[in-house]
Amino acid sequence: MKILFKEQSGMTLIEMIIAIILLGIAMTIFSSALIPPIKEASSSHYQSRSVALGQSMMSQILSRNFDHNSDINGGWLRCGEDGAPNCSDLKADAGESTPSTFNDVDDYIGCWFTSETKADCPAGVPQYALQDVIGSSANDTYKNFRVQVKVEFKKPEDVDKIKHIKLQVYAGNAQTFSLFAYRGNY
């Protein structure tokens, strides 16, 4: 009696299991190599938006006077000089609560937030809506962004000469950007 063997066509169960395991390992390696670049791709977008927002705010701040008591008619008299009032304290002056009423750089001191970031503002710091500076689209355009502005005198003896402006832009989990400027009493 002659036994006929049928030629095998296809894969055995063990070969299929080994193939599935190898494909799984290959997919894991491939995806772990792709995820960091994908994550970093959005980082440059946040960086450019952060810098644009910071530059926009810094331009607006620097367009204001050195001090509330500065001469707005050409700067003939600077605050702190003979014949001029002393320079005011570093804070928003009475009656100045929105950027449209701000007239000097230290009026901007505080935390500028969107609806999502108000809770992230530090306690004891004046808080303002970011939309007051850049318009009503701030909550959509700059979602999860927050800007903190600090103004201080360069040196204690420079009370009436130079103010140091530090602006920090926080963009969610992205890198924090800091912009610095000086405003002189001229």
Residue pairs with C-beta under 8 A, 6 or more apart in sequence:
11 19
43 174
43 175
46 171
46 172
46 174
46 175
47 171
47 174
47 175
47 177
49 142
49 145
49 171
50 145
50 169
50 171
50 174
50 175
50 177
51 169
51 177
51 179
53 134
53 142
53 145
53 147
53 169
54 147
54 167
54 169
54 177
54 179
55 179
56 133
56 134
57 108
57 112
57 133
57 134
57 147
57 149
57 167
58 165
58 167
58 179
58 181
60 99
60 108
60 133
61 105
61 108
61 149
61 165
61 167
61 181
62 105
62 165
62 181
62 183
64 102
64 103
64 104
64 105
64 107
64 108
65 72
65 103
65 104
65 105
66 78
66 79
66 87
66 104
66 105
66 163
66 183
66 184
66 185
66 186
67 79
67 87
67 88
67 104
67 106
67 160
67 185
68 79
68 88
68 93
68 103
68 104
68 107
69 79
69 84
69 85
69 86
69 87
69 88
70 78
70 79
70 104
70 185
71 77
71 78
71 84
72 103
75 186
77 83
77 84
78 84
78 160
78 185
78 186
79 85
79 86
79 87
79 88
79 160
79 185
80 86
80 87
80 159
80 160
80 185
81 160
86 160
87 159
87 160
87 185
88 104
88 106
90 106
90 109
90 151
90 152
90 153
90 163
91 106
91 107
91 109
91 126
92 102
92 106
92 107
92 109
92 110
92 126
93 103
93 104
93 107
95 101
96 102
96 103
96 107
98 128
98 132
99 108
99 128
99 132
99 133
101 107
102 108
105 151
105 163
105 165
105 183
106 151
106 163
108 149
108 151
109 125
109 126
109 149
109 150
109 151
110 125
110 126
110 127
110 128
110 148
110 149
111 120
111 121
111 122
111 125
111 126
111 127
111 128
111 146
111 147
111 148
111 149
112 127
112 128
112 129
112 130
112 132
112 133
112 146
112 147
112 148
112 149
113 120
113 121
113 127
113 128
113 129
113 130
113 146
114 129
114 130
114 131
114 138
114 139
114 142
114 143
114 144
114 145
114 146
115 139
116 139
116 143
116 144
117 144
117 145
117 146
117 170
118 127
120 146
120 170
121 127
121 146
121 148
122 148
125 148
129 138
130 138
130 139
130 142
130 145
130 146
130 147
131 137
131 138
131 139
134 141
134 142
138 145
144 171
144 172
145 169
145 170
145 171
145 172
146 169
146 170
147 167
147 168
147 169
147 170
148 167
148 168
148 170
149 165
149 166
149 167
150 165
150 166
150 167
150 168
151 163
151 164
151 165
151 166
152 163
152 164
152 166
153 159
153 161
153 162
153 163
153 164
154 161
154 162
154 163
154 164
154 182
155 162
160 185
161 184
161 185
162 182
162 183
162 184
162 185
163 182
163 183
163 184
164 180
164 181
164 182
165 180
165 181
165 182
165 183
166 178
166 179
166 180
167 178
167 179
167 180
167 181
168 176
168 177
168 178
168 179
169 176
169 177
169 178
169 179
170 176
171 177
